[in-house]
Amino acid sequence: MRDKLLILVILFALTFSGVAKAEEPICDDWLMFNYNAARTCVSKNQAAPPFLVKPAYTASAAIHSSVAITSRYAVVGSDDQKVYCYDTFSFRIRWDYKTGGKVRCSPTIAGAVVVFGSYDGYIYCINLETGFELWKFKTDDVVTSSPLVVNNRVYIASHDMKVYCLDLLSGNKVWAFHTGAAVWGSPTYLKEKKSILIGSWAKKLYSLDADSGRLNWEFSAESEIGGSCSTNNGNIFFGTDKGQFYCVDSSGSMVWKKDLGAHIWATPALIEEGDFKFVIIPSGYDKMVRCLYQDNGEEVWTYRTENWNYSSPAIGGKYVFFGSDDQNLYCLNWKTGQEVWKGSLGYIIEASPVLYCEAVYVGTWGGTVQVYHPGPILKVDPLEIDFGSVEYGTTPFKDFSITNMRSDQFKTQLEGKIETDETHLSFSAKEFFGIENQSKRTIRVTLDPANMSAGNQQALVKINSNGGSYNLIIKWKIVTPAPPCLKVNPTELNFGYVKRGEEVSKTITLTFENEGNEEVQGMIMGEDRWIDVDPVTFTSIGKKAILKITINASRLPAGNKAQGRLIIATRNDVCQQVQVEVEVETEPRIELTMNIGDTTAYVNKRPVEMDVAPYVTSKGRTMVPLRFISEVFGATVKWIQENKQINIDRFDKALKLWVGKPEMEVNGMMKAIPSPPEIKSGRTMVPFRAISEGFDAEVTWVAETKTVIMVFNP
């Protein structure tokens, strides 16, 4: 009985573990054109709308190439004659390599190297980490073919009419096969026969022995073969320039043929799931995408786009994705052909999409690789605002936040609009953009009750974005105003120019003209985090009260000018509310320069003394004093002795670090850091780059002078 119970517990644990893992996104490397050596265009990765769109990788000319992508690298070619390598998730460029011609082939990642061809006739092998050239091989014409790497050999074709087999390590030629005409497409590997398949402008499909290059067989088509073929279960599928579409078996015998009537340059996608065995193929001037049965070529469904289709499909999960010359990226249910979603990119899409970690990557003629991430991610808080009782002559305001809730490794930017028909409401911004993962933007809404009728009222505000939509309800009640017995001098505070990092104060005087000598109590309300008020509540003394207003310039928002407002109200509405306008000019950004071993730092070129000089650890990491770097960002620091925890808080960021632990929490998200905080000379030292990047600042290291430079745009 005990053994049976143990088995049931184990089975339950395995089942539960399987469910948990199934919910995690699949991030399977997409290493080559059409995903795999069989060119099936079907991956384990899954992507599903709704999507958010953002340029991921950029070039200076059109991109016809597909992306090769792993958890660390994303590589793509461009018509600007370069191949680019980016960090997959941060979108930061690692390196670019300049060839002598356009790069329209899709690169192939093979271990620690990337291989690609160019219009200059060369085939290149580049170190994936550094971008250094390892070898290059010269053909006699343009190379548009994408490399196939199998068993440490590179198979690639050229317009010089040859298919080449090269040694991956050395770049030396193993063999070459003459096809009789130019080859535009890419080689495909037929695993069952250990053979290389390639179509040619000579109207032939060739099967070559992968080891020797010996011809196994050739199949004569009715017209030129410009694209690549794909294979499944020993059958081979390909199209021609005149619109014939073939299924050929592994011996070169035709299984079936179908005349589609339009030129075919895309690679067929082959999907097999249960009883479904489909081939999906886009075609040119008839603007069609067709789904056929693999067994007999009978039509399953068709879908018509608005222009020609050269982009090969990509399938993951329930959906097939492809681009079109009509500038749209399409998503269809691959079983039914029903359109699920389409998104316009504003440029022709001939590159084939790539799926990775629930996202779709596709290059455009505009020189960008657009990345579509899952949504929605918009959060609006609160969804209802109540101004309460509002008097004529006042203009009360309240704030609400718009948050990008995405918390995984994909960097997104939330953008949208705020719309309402209520003319008595105004917003600090009617549009919002650039809100990144786990970040929020505060929007101020102001009510002007002039000419409004008394009583309860409300308005509907629509917030629409690329990450979802919400309705915000705003309520208020117009009431008879309190007497104007409170006066403020001055009602406008212009601090002029204040340098970032400095604090400047001014005072305002409140006077009361209420009847009798009763004390008047009240409070100051404001949501501008760069304005501090002391005290925030007041009690009149001899009909007067004095308030100190301080500008904390480190907390000023981006730009060189900021405007804010304070509302002064009395308890029980003894007097009418009064507002004070606050204005300040400052530097648009913070630039910090430090030299290793020097206690003098420069904030926007002004010298500032530190208690401890920055130093470099044995692992090459720059460490700086905790309190100094926090104050540069306008943040507060809290030390928790029990677990040696450091809290660094700014109004828009919350960082947590622990002495001796190589990790950091940024707005609730954990991330590894290369060097943990440590105690030196009684001072807490923290990793400079980790803190700076936690606040989205840019860091540059100048090795010659041992100088670190940080630029922060608040």
Secondary structure in CASP SS format (residue, H / E / C, confidence):
PFRMAT SS
TARGET T0000
AUTHOR 0000-0000-0000
METHOD secondary structure of the structure
MODEL  1
M C 1.00
R H 1.00
D H 1.00
K H 1.00
L H 1.00
L H 1.00
I H 1.00
L H 1.00
V H 1.00
I H 1.00
L H 1.00
F H 1.00
A H 1.00
L H 1.00
T H 1.00
F H 1.00
S H 1.00
G H 1.00
V H 1.00
A H 1.00
K H 1.00
A H 1.00
E H 1.00
E C 1.00
P C 1.00
I C 1.00
C C 1.00
D C 1.00
D C 1.00
W E 1.00
L C 1.00
M C 1.00
F C 1.00
N C 1.00
Y C 1.00
N C 1.00
A C 1.00
A C 1.00
R C 1.00
T C 1.00
C C 1.00
V E 1.00
S C 1.00
K C 1.00
N C 1.00
Q C 1.00
A C 1.00
A C 1.00
P C 1.00
P C 1.00
F E 1.00
L E 1.00
V E 1.00
K E 1.00
P E 1.00
A E 1.00
Y E 1.00
T E 1.00
A C 1.00
S C 1.00
A C 1.00
A C 1.00
I C 1.00
H C 1.00
S C 1.00
S C 1.00
V C 1.00
A E 1.00
I E 1.00
T C 1.00
S C 1.00
R C 1.00
Y E 1.00
A E 1.00
V E 1.00
V E 1.00
G E 1.00
S C 1.00
D C 1.00
D C 1.00
Q C 1.00
K E 1.00
V E 1.00
Y E 1.00
C E 1.00
Y E 1.00
D E 1.00
T C 1.00
F C 1.00
S C 1.00
F C 1.00
R C 1.00
I E 1.00
R E 1.00
W E 1.00
D E 1.00
Y E 1.00
K E 1.00
T C 1.00
G C 1.00
G C 1.00
K C 1.00
V C 1.00
R C 1.00
C C 1.00
S C 1.00
P C 1.00
T E 1.00
I E 1.00
A E 1.00
G C 1.00
A C 1.00
V E 1.00
V E 1.00
V E 1.00
F E 1.00
G E 1.00
S C 1.00
Y C 1.00
D C 1.00
G C 1.00
Y E 1.00
I E 1.00
Y E 1.00
C E 1.00
I E 1.00
N E 1.00
L C 1.00
E C 1.00
T C 1.00
G C 1.00
F C 1.00
E E 1.00
L E 1.00
W E 1.00
K E 1.00
F E 1.00
K E 1.00
T C 1.00
D C 1.00
D C 1.00
V C 1.00
V C 1.00
T C 1.00
S C 1.00
S C 1.00
P C 1.00
L E 1.00
V E 1.00
V E 1.00
N C 1.00
N C 1.00
R E 1.00
V E 1.00
Y E 1.00
I E 1.00
A E 1.00
S C 1.00
H C 1.00
D C 1.00
M C 1.00
K E 1.00
V E 1.00
Y E 1.00
C E 1.00
L E 1.00
D E 1.00
L C 1.00
L C 1.00
S C 1.00
G C 1.00
N C 1.00
K E 1.00
V E 1.00
W E 1.00
A E 1.00
F E 1.00
H E 1.00
T C 1.00
G C 1.00
A C 1.00
A C 1.00
V C 1.00
W C 1.00
G C 1.00
S C 1.00
P C 1.00
T E 1.00
Y E 1.00
L E 1.00
K H 1.00
E H 1.00
K H 1.00
K C 1.00
S E 1.00
I E 1.00
L E 1.00
I E 1.00
G E 1.00
S E 1.00
W C 1.00
A C 1.00
K C 1.00
K E 1.00
L E 1.00
Y E 1.00
S E 1.00
L E 1.00
D E 1.00
A C 1.00
D C 1.00
S C 1.00
G C 1.00
R C 1.00
L E 1.00
N E 1.00
W E 1.00
E E 1.00
F E 1.00
S E 1.00
A C 1.00
E C 1.00
S C 1.00
E C 1.00
I C 1.00
G C 1.00
G C 1.00
S C 1.00
C C 1.00
S E 1.00
T E 1.00
N E 1.00
N C 1.00
G C 1.00
N E 1.00
I E 1.00
F E 1.00
F E 1.00
G E 1.00
T C 1.00
D C 1.00
K C 1.00
G C 1.00
Q E 1.00
F E 1.00
Y E 1.00
C E 1.00
V E 1.00
D C 1.00
S C 1.00
S C 1.00
G C 1.00
S C 1.00
M E 1.00
V E 1.00
W E 1.00
K E 1.00
K E 1.00
D E 1.00
L C 1.00
G C 1.00
A C 1.00
H C 1.00
I C 1.00
W C 1.00
A C 1.00
T C 1.00
P C 1.00
A E 1.00
L E 1.00
I E 1.00
E E 1.00
E E 1.00
G C 1.00
D C 1.00
F E 1.00
K E 1.00
F E 1.00
V E 1.00
I E 1.00
I E 1.00
P E 1.00
S C 1.00
G C 1.00
Y C 1.00
D C 1.00
K C 1.00
M E 1.00
V E 1.00
R E 1.00
C E 1.00
L E 1.00
Y E 1.00
Q C 1.00
D C 1.00
N C 1.00
G C 1.00
E C 1.00
E E 1.00
V E 1.00
W E 1.00
T E 1.00
Y E 1.00
R E 1.00
T C 1.00
E C 1.00
N C 1.00
W C 1.00
N C 1.00
Y C 1.00
S C 1.00
S C 1.00
P C 1.00
A E 1.00
I E 1.00
G E 1.00
G C 1.00
K C 1.00
Y E 1.00
V E 1.00
F E 1.00
F E 1.00
G E 1.00
S C 1.00
D C 1.00
D C 1.00
Q C 1.00
N E 1.00
L E 1.00
Y E 1.00
C E 1.00
L E 1.00
N E 1.00
W C 1.00
K C 1.00
T C 1.00
G C 1.00
Q C 1.00
E E 1.00
V E 1.00
W E 1.00
K E 1.00
G E 1.00
S E 1.00
L C 1.00
G C 1.00
Y C 1.00
I C 1.00
I C 1.00
E C 1.00
A C 1.00
S C 1.00
P C 1.00
V E 1.00
L E 1.00
Y E 1.00
C C 1.00
E C 1.00
A E 1.00
V E 1.00
Y E 1.00
V E 1.00
G E 1.00
T C 1.00
W C 1.00
G C 1.00
G C 1.00
T E 1.00
V E 1.00
Q E 1.00
V E 1.00
Y E 1.00
H E 1.00
P E 1.00
G C 1.00
P C 1.00
I C 1.00
L E 1.00
K E 1.00
V E 1.00
D E 1.00
P C 1.00
L C 1.00
E E 1.00
I E 1.00
D E 1.00
F E 1.00
G E 1.00
S E 1.00
V E 1.00
E E 1.00
Y C 1.00
G C 1.00
T C 1.00
T C 1.00
P C 1.00
F E 1.00
K E 1.00
D E 1.00
F E 1.00
S E 1.00
I E 1.00
T E 1.00
N E 1.00
M C 1.00
R C 1.00
S C 1.00
D C 1.00
Q C 1.00
F C 1.00
K C 1.00
T C 1.00
Q C 1.00
L E 1.00
E E 1.00
G E 1.00
K E 1.00
I E 1.00
E E 1.00
T E 1.00
D C 1.00
E C 1.00
T C 1.00
H C 1.00
L E 1.00
S E 1.00
F E 1.00
S C 1.00
A C 1.00
K C 1.00
E E 1.00
F E 1.00
F E 1.00
G E 1.00
I E 1.00
E C 1.00
N C 1.00
Q C 1.00
S C 1.00
K E 1.00
R E 1.00
T E 1.00
I E 1.00
R E 1.00
V E 1.00
T E 1.00
L E 1.00
D C 1.00
P C 1.00
A C 1.00
N C 1.00
M C 1.00
S C 1.00
A C 1.00
G E 1.00
N E 1.00
Q E 1.00
Q E 1.00
A E 1.00
L E 1.00
V E 1.00
K E 1.00
I E 1.00
N E 1.00
S E 1.00
N C 1.00
G C 1.00
G E 1.00
S E 1.00
Y E 1.00
N E 1.00
L E 1.00
I E 1.00
I E 1.00
K E 1.00
W E 1.00
K E 1.00
I E 1.00
V E 1.00
T C 1.00
P C 1.00
A C 1.00
P C 1.00
P C 1.00
C C 1.00
L E 1.00
K E 1.00
V E 1.00
N E 1.00
P C 1.00
T C 1.00
E E 1.00
L E 1.00
N E 1.00
F E 1.00
G E 1.00
Y E 1.00
V C 1.00
K C 1.00
R C 1.00
G C 1.00
E C 1.00
E E 1.00
V E 1.00
S E 1.00
K E 1.00
T E 1.00
I E 1.00
T E 1.00
L E 1.00
T E 1.00
F E 1.00
E C 1.00
N C 1.00
E C 1.00
G C 1.00
N C 1.00
E C 1.00
E C 1.00
V C 1.00
Q E 1.00
G E 1.00
M E 1.00
I E 1.00
M E 1.00
G C 1.00
E C 1.00
D C 1.00
R C 1.00
W C 1.00
I E 1.00
D E 1.00
V E 1.00
D E 1.00
P C 1.00
V C 1.00
T E 1.00
F E 1.00
T E 1.00
S C 1.00
I E 1.00
G C 1.00
K C 1.00
K E 1.00
A E 1.00
I E 1.00
L E 1.00
K E 1.00
I E 1.00
T E 1.00
I E 1.00
N E 1.00
A H 1.00
S H 1.00
R H 1.00
L C 1.00
P C 1.00
A C 1.00
G C 1.00
N C 1.00
K E 1.00
A E 1.00
Q E 1.00
G E 1.00
R E 1.00
L E 1.00
I E 1.00
I E 1.00
A E 1.00
T E 1.00
R H 1.00
N H 1.00
D H 1.00
V C 1.00
C C 1.00
Q C 1.00
Q C 1.00
V E 1.00
Q E 1.00
V E 1.00
E E 1.00
V E 1.00
E E 1.00
V E 1.00
E E 1.00
T C 1.00
E C 1.00
P C 1.00
R C 1.00
I E 1.00
E E 1.00
L E 1.00
T E 1.00
M E 1.00
N E 1.00
I C 1.00
G C 1.00
D C 1.00
T C 1.00
T E 1.00
A E 1.00
Y E 1.00
V E 1.00
N C 1.00
K C 1.00
R E 1.00
P E 1.00
V E 1.00
E E 1.00
M C 1.00
D C 1.00
V C 1.00
A C 1.00
P C 1.00
Y E 1.00
V E 1.00
T C 1.00
S C 1.00
K C 1.00
G C 1.00
R C 1.00
T E 1.00
M E 1.00
V E 1.00
P E 1.00
L H 1.00
R H 1.00
F H 1.00
I H 1.00
S H 1.00
E H 1.00
V H 1.00
F C 1.00
G C 1.00
A C 1.00
T E 1.00
V E 1.00
K E 1.00
W E 1.00
I E 1.00
Q H 1.00
E H 1.00
N H 1.00
K C 1.00
Q E 1.00
I E 1.00
N E 1.00
I E 1.00
D E 1.00
R E 1.00
F C 1.00
D C 1.00
K E 1.00
A E 1.00
L E 1.00
K E 1.00
L E 1.00
W E 1.00
V C 1.00
G C 1.00
K C 1.00
P C 1.00
E E 1.00
M E 1.00
E E 1.00
V E 1.00
N C 1.00
G C 1.00
M E 1.00
M E 1.00
K E 1.00
A E 1.00
I C 1.00
P C 1.00
S C 1.00
P C 1.00
P C 1.00
E E 1.00
I E 1.00
K E 1.00
S C 1.00
G C 1.00
R E 1.00
T E 1.00
M E 1.00
V E 1.00
P E 1.00
F H 1.00
R H 1.00
A H 1.00
I H 1.00
S H 1.00
E H 1.00
G H 1.00
F C 1.00
D C 1.00
A C 1.00
E E 1.00
V E 1.00
T E 1.00
W E 1.00
V E 1.00
A C 1.00
E C 1.00
T C 1.00
K C 1.00
T E 1.00
V E 1.00
I E 1.00
M E 1.00
V E 1.00
F E 1.00
N C 1.00
P C 1.00
END
